[in-house]
Amino acid sequence: ETAIITKKTQPRNMKTDLNLLLECLKYQMDCPLSQKEALITIYSICQQNTSEYFREIGGLMFINDLAKSSTHCIVKEAALFTLGIIIESNVYCQQTLCTSALFEDLILFLIKKDSGVNLKRMSVYVILVLVSNNKNGQTHVRDTGCISLLLQLFRTTLSTSEKNLSAENTDPCYQLWSSVCSTLCACVNNPQNDNQNICCSVFPYAKEWLESCTEPEIVRPICSFLGLTLANNSYVQKYFVSIGGLDTLAKVLLELMHDSCLSNSSMKLAVVVTKTLDACIANNSAMGVVLAKYHTVSELLKLLSNETLSTGEKISIILTIGHCTEVCEKWKFICTSGFSHVCLEKQEKGLMFRNPS
């Protein structure tokens, strides 16, 4: 029945199909494969602006209950993924399910010993869509202790000493860890909130990661997390600097700049690190003095001279240079002389801009 519905579904029949699929879920409790097929079809249909109707007919709450009550792992995983798709596609569905009770249920999925990596991934995905751009979700994730569990997963899910980073993108543990990073980013941003102060507890672990590995699969998620957690929060910024985090970022930038002449990916990753540096010093440029011993401005000027960077990437670098030199006359001199040197090189190559502005 599910397969037939999938083939024949047309826009005018979607509501009818959702009703039939919901009935299929209710009367196939002893057939997990049929339930999984029905759930797959439901989330496919709900991606076409039918999530609100599915909520109105009670489908959303039924799948929520199914995820908790089913004894079949494949049904739990499919139910959670379907919930995530529906929540992500409709703000009213997000508001309906954004309760402490659901966060507590998701915590149980994450801490149970018999929960597989894929079930944990689906649970983290639901948390992600509940907290994204949602102040209430960001409050619930904190008040229920869910964010503490996410931070634990950030610390313990992955170890570079045990992983082949070239294959990380297909490794289930890496996928879980990457999902946790994305969810932590959503927990602290839009709007920014007290979760930033909580998340800084894992800064020492993030620092260790950056010191031991410069693979893009590791650096990009960590820099995204650091950048959003540091943004506009002086307390968090000062703590990050106090544990040597800013020094570590400067060293990573140096290493990537050394590799950038051979690797375009290293150059692009250097821009990512630059943005994270800027998030740390943008509101307190005095902390940028830490970067002087690493000749960071000179390295940023070299990066800026690269012709393959986009306009947006160059703007990010210029802003970082500005924050680095804001309170330091010595750095301003380095910046000015460095930029003049870059311009002379361009002029010699016939690449000088006609309009420097």
Secondary structure, DSSP 8 states (H G I E B T S, - for coil): -HHHHHHH--GGGHHHHHHHHHHHHHH-TT-HHHHHHHHHHHHHHHTTTTHHHHHHTTHHHHHHHHHHH-S-HHHHHHHHHHHHHHHHH-HHHHHHH-SHHHHHHHHHHHH-TT--HHHHHHHHHHHHHHHTT-HHHHHHHHHTSHHHHHHHHHHHS--TTT--GGGGGG-HHHHHHHHHHHHHHHHHTTTT-THHHHHGGGHHHHHHHHHH---HHHHHHHHHHHHHHHTT-HHHHHHHHHTTHHHHHHHHHHHHHHHHTT-HHHHHHHHHHHHHHHHHHTT-GGGGGGGGGGTHHHHHHHHHT-TTS-HHHHHHHHHHHHHHHTT-HHHHHHHHHHHHHHHHHHHHTT---SS--
